[in-house]
Amino acid sequence: MKSRFLIWIVFGLYLSVSGQELMTIGEVFNFEINDEFHFRSSLNGQPPNADRITIIDKYFSQNGDTVNYVESHNSYWTNIIWEPEPYLEYHFWTDTATVKYYDLDSSLIFYEIGFQFDTNIFYSEYYCDSLVNWCQYYIGPPFEPDYYRNSYGLGIGQMGEYMEYGGVMDPAVNTNLFYYKKNGIECGMPDTTTVGINDDFKQYKEFEIYPNPAQDVLYIDNASGSHVQLFSITGLLISESEIKTEHFELKLKDVPEGMYFLRFEKDLEINAKKIIVQHSRNL
């Protein structure tokens, strides 16, 4: 079994590949059933967290240019409770989501706008010698624009996402793959944290959320009496509402595209679910 501890280094050691072209979208997002990927958001001072994803189904569109993956998430995030003594409060969540990738034979340049700016192609020892396409780019005015750095691996998908708002040195997003398993071969150390770490955790499952990914509205059914909060992946509170009806509409029109967490609280029971806001692209 091939297993290494992965450390994300901003400008990590790598072997440059001369003459190698960018991978295609299909080569990057080429998963198989039972492939597994563990991601962590690594912001300064952020408590432990992990999004643990397993591919449970795969199917193509009729013309073969679009692949659909059904992902099973068994994940958690934590926050610090300071009184009476500091401790970590764990919030576990499970979900199933379908993710689509289009134009599989097209170059990755058509998936990621940043590749037209500054691109590196290399083999990463930190990802068990996987071929990697890495890009960085800026969006905004010449003075203090927003800075982005993303990386993609052969058959691994997007491995890293990093973003700084203009002029701010601390990143607003810093999400990285730290473990994956493909065809039974492992790379990195898996996160094995379980619900048992917090005996007080309760999860209620009667509510439904859809569609996910969502565009301008997310519908929540059977959650009357709940207090719902929408958080960014960095822990920033975006909005909160009291659900007083059996069919509730959460407005997302002004929410930027990306991944978010919905935190539900009802009768001292807590649940968290991941949602993706995707207004127009790839829906």
Steps between C-alpha positions, in 0.01 A plus 500: 500500500641834399446746782666830578425790726399797285611853584370789291787739429420820313786470258587136584781301346410367161649367181423723203372323192613649171275453200210367709164651410220579737277206585146476371199547726424130461853398605486710816149400609535131419367323810378147557246358743652465851766766437536707816623856562555688828521880503582748776459874527825628649455861603701661778369380836222292346398196711504147352267426209474255213279449196525124430361408159443156347387446139198267512373522141616617158313545172542691174265712293356351182763663277781416743632854548368539857575277800286487814642390833289423805699595809439377854624743767582388854656813644530735795598846611575638845484820696657601830282528810679721755291452816515359758827362359609508133410192297424406140137452402469257208225528239470192281301494179420258222369576154472365148556729202530463123781694331526550123805568283454616141707504178723216614726507194570873538821634650491598865549858383127507423414386853720746686536855370822546696699270275535780247711696751767293673516122481735227623495134399688258723501169685428544871674268746261620767214345302684173431658619174172604343508728197380844610386815317537805724393855424492841663319813389362836608152646465419863563674837474879523445542623858433224756294259286364170629758221472416138412710185491350162404641155427365194317630142490473218250195299603490686833297807405559838662755449778540851633318834505656817641369855489594834654280806484678808362768627732431244776790268579297238690313274255122500485501146354767236543360153430723203422484128430699312766402138422363303206439140406470388137455139390587387853833688506531762776696822511523699824346439842119470516290687756321239712322735744154362582177622655600313817743778586203704620242297692270800523465532124150441365386508141148534371428402143139585433573808291590514131704754304497537121626562239867455578687660325259793532462811287298789644283310748553201730182324615482354851211269586382360835729717716239719667617628837869493405752779516712481185833673437695517175880499541778536246761225495725735700243526781359842407129535583318600180137498617266349758128440515226355714305237306132527588345310208529146366620631162769767531690686228855615574594782262847460344488754216757728665718219638823448299555163338681246713461243776312583821372332815145511628478463878162399640410516867170377641419392857874490583566266208755614240556396141723641228482444127720613217346684206646634178385830353545495124295768333544411135819312415492120480134460591 
